[in-house]
């Protein structure tokens, strides 16, 4: 692109167009992007058309499944992420000059972290009331996509992705335990061999979840083949299924406080358990944390255990 074209692009492209582009790319639909941005669908379509004309190439392909980014669109999305991230960092740097912790804090968490993250955020906001939290709870695949797109200040997950260049800080123990109904025949057994679990109906999360990855790895290391009886997409579904007597499962201890206190579930004494893992606060290596995000990270590292286990 020559200098004249670059100048023209700088004059005609607006930040709002870049925001709209990212919304359409994220939702895969003009209509859903319009709803998310509180705009009309024609406005979104028009702004994407103008941006495409400014770039000189189409940004989206239309097929039967919806919208997909063209090669040019992928480049523009990457540039839009960089530009808007730098503006966000600039805003944080200006706030830092005032010496006060405030502003938006975007946190993305895997679904299994939703049981403790609100408690940590609540304690943090009591101390820093001018911070505005934005919490997104979704599955691991979407959390990794948000990490790739640099959409959050911090991501909370149980397994750090090897394929991405990230900073990862362990801040909380994540013990995985075997759970069963309170009246299960194995409830009073001690040192149950791992192989014995193969005779039980195993209720597991979908492939790709952090807990499932840990289970598959454990059984593989012992030369055992784990065959799930049912695969369920949420922690709540698994807990209800176990309490209903459909089988046993493996789950993070942080997700079981109420059920254990009310004696609706029982932790089985299985050899090799609990699996000691950690929760990690993760962010891209090239991301400069805002004062609010840096303060929250320090809070997680120093006070998570005390808040959750007073």
C-alpha positions as CSV (number, residue, x, y, z in Angstrom):
1,X,0.0,0.0,0.0
2,X,1.5,3.3,-1.1
3,X,1.6,6.5,1.0
4,X,-1.4,8.1,-0.6
5,X,-3.5,5.0,0.0
6,X,-2.3,4.9,3.6
7,X,-3.2,8.5,4.2
8,X,-6.7,7.9,2.7
9,X,-7.2,4.9,4.9
10,X,-6.2,6.9,8.0
11,X,-8.7,9.7,7.0
12,X,-11.6,7.5,6.2
13,X,-11.4,4.6,8.7
14,X,-13.0,5.3,12.1
15,X,-12.6,3.6,15.4
16,X,-16.3,2.8,15.5
17,X,-15.9,0.9,12.2
18,X,-13.1,-1.2,13.8
19,X,-15.3,-1.9,16.8
20,X,-18.2,-3.0,14.6
21,X,-15.8,-5.2,12.5
22,X,-14.6,-7.0,15.6
23,X,-18.2,-7.5,16.8
24,X,-19.3,-9.0,13.5
25,X,-16.2,-11.2,13.4
26,X,-16.9,-12.4,17.0
27,X,-20.6,-13.1,16.5
28,X,-20.5,-14.2,12.9
29,X,-23.6,-12.2,12.1
30,X,-24.6,-8.6,11.4
31,X,-27.8,-9.1,13.4
32,X,-26.2,-10.4,16.5
33,X,-23.4,-7.9,16.3
34,X,-26.0,-5.1,16.0
35,X,-27.8,-6.4,19.1
36,X,-24.5,-6.6,21.1
37,X,-23.6,-3.0,20.1
38,X,-27.2,-1.6,20.5
39,X,-27.2,-0.6,16.8
40,X,-29.5,-1.4,13.9
41,X,-28.6,-4.1,11.5
42,X,-28.5,-1.7,8.5
43,X,-26.1,0.6,10.4
44,X,-23.7,-2.4,11.0
45,X,-24.0,-3.5,7.4
46,X,-23.3,0.0,6.1
47,X,-20.3,0.6,8.3
48,X,-18.8,-2.8,7.2
49,X,-19.4,-1.9,3.6
50,X,-17.7,1.5,4.0
51,X,-14.7,-0.1,5.8
52,X,-14.4,-2.7,3.0
53,X,-14.4,0.0,0.4
54,X,-11.7,1.9,2.3
55,X,-9.6,-1.2,2.5
56,X,-10.2,-2.1,-1.2
57,X,-11.1,-5.7,-0.5
58,X,-14.2,-7.6,0.9
59,X,-13.8,-8.4,4.5
60,X,-16.4,-11.2,4.8
61,X,-17.6,-14.1,2.8
62,X,-21.2,-15.2,2.9
63,X,-22.1,-18.9,2.9
64,X,-24.9,-21.0,4.1
65,X,-23.6,-21.1,7.6
66,X,-23.2,-17.3,8.0
67,X,-20.2,-14.9,7.7
68,X,-16.5,-15.8,7.6
69,X,-13.5,-13.5,7.4
70,X,-11.7,-13.2,4.1
71,X,-7.9,-13.2,4.1
72,X,-8.0,-9.4,4.0
73,X,-10.6,-9.4,6.8
74,X,-8.3,-11.5,9.0
75,X,-5.5,-8.9,8.6
76,X,-7.9,-6.0,9.4
77,X,-9.2,-7.8,12.5
78,X,-5.6,-8.2,13.8
79,X,-4.9,-4.6,13.1
80,X,-8.2,-3.5,14.8
81,X,-7.3,-5.5,17.9
82,X,-3.9,-3.9,18.0
83,X,-5.2,-0.4,17.6
84,X,-8.1,-0.7,20.1
85,X,-5.8,-2.5,22.6
86,X,-3.3,0.3,22.5
87,X,-6.1,2.9,23.0
88,X,-7.2,0.9,26.1
89,X,-3.7,0.8,27.4
90,X,-3.4,4.6,26.8
91,X,-6.5,5.1,28.9
92,X,-5.1,3.0,31.7
93,X,-1.8,4.9,31.6
94,X,-3.6,8.2,31.9
95,X,-5.6,6.8,34.9
96,X,-2.4,5.6,36.5
97,X,-1.1,9.2,36.5
98,X,-3.9,9.9,39.0
99,X,-2.5,7.3,41.3
100,X,-5.9,5.6,41.8
101,X,-7.0,2.1,40.9
102,X,-10.1,2.4,38.8
103,X,-11.5,1.7,35.3
104,X,-12.9,-1.5,33.7
105,X,-11.5,-4.9,34.4
106,X,-12.2,-7.6,31.9
107,X,-11.9,-11.1,33.2
108,X,-12.7,-14.3,31.1
109,X,-13.1,-17.6,33.0
110,X,-13.7,-21.2,32.2
111,X,-17.1,-22.4,33.5
112,X,-15.6,-24.4,36.4
113,X,-14.1,-21.2,37.8
114,X,-17.5,-19.5,38.1
115,X,-18.0,-20.9,41.6
116,X,-15.2,-19.0,43.2
117,X,-14.3,-16.1,40.9
118,X,-17.3,-13.9,41.9
119,X,-16.2,-14.3,45.5
120,X,-12.7,-13.1,44.7
121,X,-14.0,-10.2,42.5
122,X,-16.4,-9.2,45.3
123,X,-13.6,-9.0,47.9
124,X,-11.5,-7.0,45.4
125,X,-14.2,-4.5,44.5
126,X,-14.9,-3.9,48.2
127,X,-11.3,-2.7,48.4
128,X,-11.3,-0.9,45.1
129,X,-14.8,0.3,44.5
130,X,-14.0,2.4,41.4
131,X,-13.0,-0.7,39.4
132,X,-15.8,-1.9,37.2
133,X,-15.6,-5.7,36.6
134,X,-16.6,-7.3,33.4
135,X,-16.8,-11.1,33.9
136,X,-17.3,-13.5,30.9
137,X,-17.9,-17.2,31.7
138,X,-17.6,-19.6,28.9
139,X,-16.1,-23.0,27.9
140,X,-12.4,-23.6,27.5
141,X,-12.5,-23.4,23.7
142,X,-14.1,-19.9,23.8
143,X,-11.7,-18.8,26.6
144,X,-8.7,-19.7,24.3
145,X,-10.3,-17.8,21.5
146,X,-10.7,-14.8,23.7
147,X,-7.1,-15.2,24.7
148,X,-6.0,-15.4,21.1
149,X,-8.0,-12.2,20.3
150,X,-6.7,-10.4,23.3
151,X,-10.2,-9.6,24.5
152,X,-9.7,-9.7,28.2
153,X,-7.2,-8.3,30.8
154,X,-6.9,-11.7,32.5
155,X,-8.1,-15.2,31.7
156,X,-8.7,-17.8,34.5
157,X,-8.2,-21.4,33.6
158,X,-6.9,-24.7,34.9
159,X,-4.6,-25.7,32.1
160,X,-2.3,-23.3,30.4
161,X,-2.3,-23.5,26.6
162,X,1.1,-24.7,25.2
163,X,0.4,-23.3,21.7
164,X,0.1,-19.6,22.7
165,X,2.7,-17.2,24.0
166,X,1.4,-16.3,27.4
167,X,2.3,-15.3,30.9
168,X,0.7,-17.7,33.4
169,X,0.6,-17.2,37.2
170,X,-0.7,-20.0,39.5
171,X,-2.7,-18.4,42.3
172,X,-5.0,-21.1,43.8
173,X,-4.9,-24.9,44.3
174,X,-7.3,-26.8,42.2
175,X,-7.8,-30.3,43.7
176,X,-9.8,-32.7,41.5
177,X,-11.7,-35.3,43.5
178,X,-13.8,-38.3,42.7
179,X,-17.5,-37.8,43.8
180,X,-20.4,-40.1,44.2
181,X,-23.9,-40.1,45.8
182,X,-23.7,-40.2,49.6
183,X,-25.0,-43.8,49.7
184,X,-22.7,-45.2,47.0
185,X,-21.3,-48.7,47.8
186,X,-17.7,-47.3,47.6
187,X,-18.3,-44.4,50.0
188,X,-16.8,-46.3,53.0
189,X,-14.0,-48.0,51.1
190,X,-10.4,-46.7,51.5
191,X,-7.6,-46.6,49.0
192,X,-9.8,-47.6,46.1
193,X,-7.6,-48.7,43.1
194,X,-8.0,-46.4,40.1
195,X,-8.8,-49.5,37.9
196,X,-11.9,-50.1,40.1
197,X,-13.4,-46.9,38.7
198,X,-13.7,-48.6,35.3
199,X,-16.5,-50.7,36.6
200,X,-18.5,-47.6,37.5
201,X,-20.6,-45.4,35.2
202,X,-18.3,-42.4,34.7
203,X,-19.9,-39.0,34.0
204,X,-17.4,-36.6,32.5
205,X,-17.1,-33.2,30.9
206,X,-16.9,-32.9,27.1
207,X,-13.5,-33.6,25.5
208,X,-11.2,-30.5,25.6
209,X,-12.3,-29.3,29.1
210,X,-9.5,-28.9,31.6
211,X,-10.9,-31.6,33.9
212,X,-11.4,-34.1,31.1
213,X,-7.9,-33.5,29.9
214,X,-6.5,-34.3,33.4
215,X,-8.6,-37.4,33.6
216,X,-7.6,-38.7,30.2
217,X,-4.0,-38.1,31.0
218,X,-4.1,-39.9,34.4
219,X,-5.8,-43.0,33.0
220,X,-3.4,-43.1,30.0
221,X,-0.4,-42.9,32.4
222,X,-1.7,-46.0,34.2
223,X,-2.3,-47.9,31.0
224,X,-6.1,-47.7,31.4
225,X,-8.8,-46.8,28.8
226,X,-11.4,-44.4,30.2
227,X,-14.8,-44.9,28.6
228,X,-17.4,-42.3,29.8
229,X,-20.9,-43.4,30.4
230,X,-22.2,-39.9,29.7
231,X,-20.5,-36.7,28.5
232,X,-22.2,-33.5,29.9
233,X,-21.4,-29.9,29.1
234,X,-21.6,-28.3,32.5
235,X,-20.6,-28.8,36.1
236,X,-24.2,-28.4,37.3
237,X,-25.5,-31.1,34.9
238,X,-22.8,-33.5,36.2
239,X,-23.6,-32.7,39.9
240,X,-27.3,-33.3,39.4
241,X,-26.6,-36.5,37.5
242,X,-24.3,-37.8,40.2
243,X,-26.8,-36.9,42.9
244,X,-29.5,-38.7,40.9
245,X,-27.5,-41.9,41.0
246,X,-26.5,-42.0,37.3
247,X,-22.8,-42.5,38.0
248,X,-19.7,-41.0,39.6
249,X,-17.5,-38.2,38.3
250,X,-14.4,-36.1,38.9
251,X,-14.7,-32.4,39.8
252,X,-12.8,-29.5,41.3
253,X,-13.2,-29.3,45.1
254,X,-14.1,-25.6,44.7
255,X,-17.3,-26.5,42.9
256,X,-18.6,-28.8,45.7
257,X,-18.9,-26.8,48.9
258,X,-22.7,-26.7,49.1
259,X,-23.2,-30.3,48.1
260,X,-20.6,-31.6,50.5
261,X,-21.9,-29.5,53.4
262,X,-25.4,-30.8,52.8
263,X,-24.1,-34.3,52.4
264,X,-25.7,-34.8,49.0
265,X,-22.4,-35.9,47.6
266,X,-19.4,-37.9,48.9
267,X,-15.7,-37.8,48.0
268,X,-14.4,-41.2,47.3
269,X,-10.9,-42.3,48.6
270,X,-9.3,-43.3,45.3
271,X,-5.6,-43.9,44.9
272,X,-3.9,-41.0,43.1
273,X,-6.6,-38.5,44.2
274,X,-6.9,-35.7,44.8
275,X,-5.2,-34.6,41.7
276,X,-3.4,-31.5,42.7
277,X,-3.5,-28.9,40.0
278,X,-3.7,-25.1,40.0
279,X,-5.8,-22.3,38.7
280,X,-3.8,-19.9,36.6
281,X,-4.3,-16.2,35.7
282,X,-3.2,-15.9,32.1
283,X,-2.6,-13.1,29.6
284,X,-0.7,-12.7,26.3
285,X,3.0,-12.0,26.8
286,X,2.8,-8.8,24.7
287,X,-0.2,-7.4,26.7
288,X,0.6,-4.5,29.1
289,X,-1.7,-4.9,32.1
290,X,-3.7,-1.9,33.1
291,X,-3.3,-0.7,36.7
292,X,-6.6,-2.3,37.6
293,X,-5.6,-5.6,36.1
294,X,-2.1,-5.6,37.6
295,X,-3.6,-4.8,41.0
296,X,-6.1,-7.6,40.6
297,X,-3.4,-10.0,39.6
298,X,-1.4,-9.1,42.7
299,X,-4.6,-9.6,44.8
300,X,-5.1,-13.1,43.3
301,X,-1.5,-14.1,44.0
302,X,-1.5,-12.9,47.6
303,X,-5.0,-13.3,48.9
304,X,-7.1,-15.9,47.0
305,X,-6.6,-18.7,49.5
306,X,-7.4,-16.4,52.5
307,X,-10.6,-15.1,50.8
308,X,-11.9,-18.5,49.8
309,X,-10.7,-20.4,52.9
310,X,-11.1,-17.9,55.8
